[in-house]
Amino acid sequence: QAIGREAIEQRTRALATRLVDGLARNPRVELVSPRAASMRSAMVSFKMAGTTAEKLQGYLGAARIRTRRIAEFGYKYLRLSTHIYVLADDVDRTLALLAKAP
């Protein structure tokens, strides 16, 4: 049985909203991706005060959370993606780790 594009888009956008809302509550986080749901995709980019994207990627990677550093053109962002295989619990675990990030 096919899942369907619409269902996939709804799910990934809902997870992205969950992630963006959680990141917005973290005072160290500066969102780079649009806050408006209509302008956003399943990929969410951000920076975090007090650390670098490289260090944060290592920290999350040690917890088996896959990220991508965006370094082109001098950007220093970290990107998280809420693909179809990501669960709400994965988003929550990531947000909890970021709340305790060194």
C-alpha positions in Angstrom: 0.0 0.0 0.0 1.3 3.4 -0.9 1.6 6.1 1.6 1.1 9.0 -0.8 2.9 12.3 -1.3 0.3 14.3 0.5 0.5 12.2 3.7 4.3 12.3 3.6 4.3 16.1 3.2 1.8 16.5 6.0 3.9 14.3 8.3 7.2 15.9 7.5 5.8 19.4 7.9 4.2 18.5 11.2 7.5 17.2 12.5 9.3 20.3 11.2 6.8 22.5 13.1 7.4 20.4 16.2 11.2 20.9 15.7 11.0 24.6 14.9 8.7 25.3 17.9 11.1 23.4 20.2 14.2 25.2 18.9 12.5 28.5 19.3 12.1 27.8 23.0 15.8 27.3 23.4 17.4 30.8 24.2 20.7 29.7 22.7 19.2 28.9 19.3 19.0 31.2 16.4 16.7 29.7 13.7 17.9 30.3 10.1 15.0 28.5 8.5 11.7 30.4 8.1 9.4 30.3 11.1 6.3 30.5 8.9 5.1 27.0 8.1 4.0 28.0 4.6 7.6 29.0 3.8 9.4 26.0 5.4 10.3 22.5 4.3 11.2 19.3 6.2 14.8 20.7 6.6 15.4 23.0 9.5 18.6 25.0 9.9 19.9 26.8 13.0 22.9 28.2 14.9 23.5 27.8 18.6 25.3 30.3 20.8 28.3 29.1 22.7 29.3 26.4 20.3 30.1 25.7 16.7 28.2 23.7 14.1 31.1 21.3 13.9 31.1 20.7 17.7 27.3 20.4 17.8 27.4 17.9 14.9 29.8 15.8 16.9 27.7 16.0 20.0 24.5 15.0 18.3 26.3 12.4 16.2 27.5 10.7 19.4 23.9 10.3 20.2 23.2 8.8 16.8 21.4 11.9 15.5 22.3 12.6 11.9 22.8 16.2 10.9 24.4 18.2 8.1 26.7 21.2 8.6 26.0 24.0 6.1 29.3 25.7 5.6 29.1 27.0 2.0 29.6 30.7 1.5 30.8 31.1 5.1 27.5 29.9 6.7 27.9 28.1 9.9 24.6 26.4 10.3 23.5 23.0 11.4 20.6 21.3 9.5 18.2 18.7 10.8 15.7 16.9 8.5 12.3 15.5 9.4 12.0 12.8 6.8 9.3 10.2 6.7 11.4 7.8 8.9 11.8 10.3 11.7 9.5 9.9 14.7 8.1 12.6 17.0 10.2 10.9 19.8 13.3 11.5 17.7 12.5 15.2 17.5 11.8 15.4 21.2 15.1 13.5 22.0 17.0 15.9 19.8 15.5 18.9 21.5 16.3 17.5 24.9 19.9 16.9 23.9 20.2 20.5 22.5 18.8 21.9 25.8 21.8 20.3 27.5 24.4 20.9 24.7 27.9 21.9 25.9 
